[in-house]
Amino acid sequence: MYLSYFGLTDNPFSIAPNPDYLYMSPRHKEALAHLTFGLRESGGFVMLTGEVGTGKTTVSRKLMQQLPSNTQVAMVLNPTLSALELLGTICNELGVSYKQKHASLKYFTDQILTKLASNHEQGINTVLIVDEAQHLLPEVLEQLRLLTNLETNREKLLKVVLIGQPELQQLLKRNELRQLAQRITARYHLLPLTGTEVYSYISHRLNVAQGDISIFSQSTIRVIFQISGGIPRLINLLCDRALTLTYTKQMPVVPSHILVAAAEQILGDDVVEQRLSKNKNLGLLAIFIGMTGLGYALTWMGS
């Protein structure tokens, strides 16, 4: 609707995972470095966690692009499976043929282990990526650990990447999963974008669509950061709706009040008011600390 009006060749704020719009912030690059390092180690697991919409999928896609050509990747996108169903899914992903009438934990495990050994003999690395891993049942995670038992004197024949929300961290603290937790060679928690990164993120996506960051005023970008909290997926939703509203008003630049109106349509009035108020209070507190000193500020906060 608004593309031609703003001179854009494509929708820059679609939430579809288009690799052309991939933006790797310093945080995303650091997360990628941790995962890449972990996969080179001898352990069986690496883990990436983060809140919804922070860009975990972005990192995982970039990781897959950077894996050596002699790597076979199995993807599990729906982890709400039983142990038997998960092993069957892994067989499908690895191209392992099996007879359904023989389906059992031992049968599937034997088939997978045979495939891992075969890959190793051919110089092929095998990586399993599990998205939304916070939904895995403890017994399913334990089954994954057992799959990583096959190893040479130097390394595991199966490397597992667990990607999930912060609840995954709590899940792995359970006593029955302590053996798996000890095998995690690298873990990274992906935080939201900073204010500066939000500006770069918006600018990057607009540039890809032949647009310019000047479509948004400086004050509007600050409001985007305040309301979104630096969550990329939410930034996309806010910017897309704000551009639509600005187009209907036939305005050349997205003003901050239009952005707030867009946010209220997406999140609701109460949520937007709460987030704006919270950030306003934090700003006032920062000014107060600078004027009176930290000690007085802490006294004021406790009163």
N, C-alpha and C positions, 0 to 999 in steps of 0.2 A: 504493500500500500504506500509506504513512505519512501521506497528505494529511489525512484527517479526524482522525487522532490528534493532529496538530499544528495543526489548525484552518486548513489551507491550502486554497485554492480551486483551485489549479493546481500543477503541478510547477515550482517556481521554479528548478530547477537542470538542466533539460533542456538538452542541447547543441544542440538544434534552434535555428536562427536566428530566434526569435520576436521581431518588432520591439517587442512590448509590454515586453520585458525589456531593451531596449537601454540599456546604461549607458555614458555617455560620460565617462570619467575626464578629468582635465586633460591627460593625455598624448594621449588619443584626440582631444580637442578641438584640441590643437595640431597633431596630424597632419592633421586635417580642414582646418584653416586653411591649412597648407602646400599641400595638394593644391588647394584652392579658389583660392588665389593663383596657383598654377602654371598652372591652366587658363585664367586670365584673361590670362596673358602671351602673347607672340607665338610662343613655342617650341612644339614638337610633342609633348613628352613630360613627364610627371610620374611620380614613382616612390615607392612605399611598400613598405618592407621590415620584417620582424620575424620573430621565432622562431615556430614552430608554436603556435597557440592564443593569441597575444597580442591578437587582436581586429582583424586587418587587414580581415576581411570585414565586421565591424561598422562600421568607418570607411568602407568602400566603399559600403555600403548607405545610410549617412547622407549620403554625398556624392551619391549618385543622387537622394535625396529633395530635396536642396538645389539641384540643377541647375535652371536656368531652364526654363520650360515649353516654350520653343522649342528644345529640345535632343533630338536623336535619339541614343539610346545603343545601342551594339552590345556584347554581352558574349561573351567567349571564356572558358569555364570549363575547357576541356580543351586546354591548349597543346601537348600532345605530338603535334603535327601537322607535316606537311611544309609547305613554303611554299605549294604549290598547295592543299592542304587548308585551310590557314588562310584564304587569300583566298576560297575557296568558302564557308567558315563566315561570314566577314565579309559576303559578299553576302547570305547567308541572313538574317543579323541585321539588315541594313539594308533588307531587302525588295527586293533587286535581283534581277530575273529574269535568267536566263541559260540557255544551251543547253549541256547537259553534253558534247555531242559536240564543242563548240568549246573545251572547257576547256584553258587554258594560262595561264602566269603573265601574259603580256601581255594575253590576253583578259579575265581576271578583273580585272587592274589597271585596264584601260581602263573596264570596267563600274563599278568602285568610284569611280574619279576622276570619271566622268560624274555619278554619284550625289552626290558631294561638291559638285561645281559646282552641281548643281541645288538641293541643300539651301541652299547659300550664297545663291543668287538668291532663294530664298523666305524668307530670314532665319532659317534653321534651322542651329543649331550641331550638329556631329557629334562624338561622343566615343566612343572605343573603350576598353573596360576589359578588360584581360587578367589573369586570376587565375592563381596558381601560375606566374608568368612565368619563374621560375628554370629551368623545364623547356624553355623555347624554345631551339631550335637557333640558332646564330649566323646562319646563312643566312636563317632565318625572321625574326629581329630586323632584319636588313638589309632584308628585304622590307617590313617595317613602316616603316622609315625612309624608304624610297622612296615609300610612300603619303603621307607627310607633306610631300613636296616641293611638292605643289600648294598655292599660297598667293596671297594678295592682297598689296598693298603694306604691309598692316598685320598680317596674321595668317595662321597655318596654317589650312587648311580642315578638317583632321582633328587632333584632340587625342587622345593616347594615354596611358592610365593603366596603368602596369605595377605589379602587386602580386605580391610574392613573398617567399620566405625569404632570409636573408642571402647565400645562394649567388648571388643575382641581382647583388649588388654586385660580386662577384668576376668574374662572367660579363662584365659591362660594362667591365671593365678590360682585356679582350682587345684587342689592337692593331687587329684588323679591325673592331671595333665602336666605335672612338674617335669616329667622326663622329656616331653615335647618342648616345653618352655626352655629347657637347658640346651636344646639343639638349635635355637634361633641364633644365627651368627650375626645378623644385622637387623635392627628395627628402627623405624623412623616414624614420628608423629607429625603429619603435615598440618601446619597452622594456616589460618586465613592470610590473605594478602595484606600488606601494609598500605597506608595511604598512598605512598609513592608508587607502589606496585600496582595499585588500582588504576592510577593514571596511565601507567605504561600498558596495562592490560587492555584498557579501553582503546587507547591509541593504536595498539597493535592490531586489534580486530577491525577497527575502522580503516586502517591503512590497507589491509588485505582486500577489503571491499571497495578500494579506491576512494575512501572517504578521508575525513580529517577530524582530529580531536577538537577543532574549533566549533564543531556542532554542539558541543556541551560547554557551557560556561564553567569557569573555575569554581564558582560557588556550587554549581550543580554537581560537579565531580566530588567535592567535599561531602555533599549530602548523600551521594551514592555510597561513599565509604561509610558514613555514619549509619545508614540504614541497613546496608548489606553486611556490615561487619567484615568486609573483605572476602566474602564467599563468592567465588567466580560464577557459579550457577545462578545465584540470586542477582548478581550484577547484570548478567545477560537478560534476565526477566525484567528487571527495572529499566534498563536501557531500551529494550525493545518496546515496552509499553509507553515509555516517555517519548520515544520518537514518533509513535503512532499518535499520541495526544498532541504533540507539537505540530504534526502535519495537519491534523484536523483544525488546529487554531491558525494554520498558515503563518507560523512564526519561523524565522530563520535559524534561531538557536534555542536549544532546550534550556529554559530557565529553571531555577531550583524549585519554584512552586509547582511547576508541571511535574517535576520528578517526584515531589511529595504526593501529588495527586495520583500518579501512577503507582507509587508504593502502597497507597491506601487501598487501591483497587486489588492489589495482589496480596497484601499482608493483612489489611484491615486497619482501621483508624487507631485502635488501641495500641497495636504493636508498633506502628510508625511513631506515634506520640511518645511511647516509652523509650524507643531507641534514640530518638532525637533529644529527648530530655536527659537521658543518661549521658550522652556524649557532650551535651551542653554543660552538665554538672561537672564532668571530668575536666572540661576545658577551664571552667571557673576555678576548680580546685588547683589546676596546674599554675594558673596565674597567682592564686592566693599563696601557694608554696613559694613561688619565686619572689613575692613581695615580703613575706613575713618569716620565711624559713621553715624547714621541715618540722621542727619541734613544735612550733605554734600550730602548724596545720594538723598535726596528729592530735594535739590537744583539742582543737576545734572539732575534728571528726569524732572524737570520743565523747564530746559533750552532748 
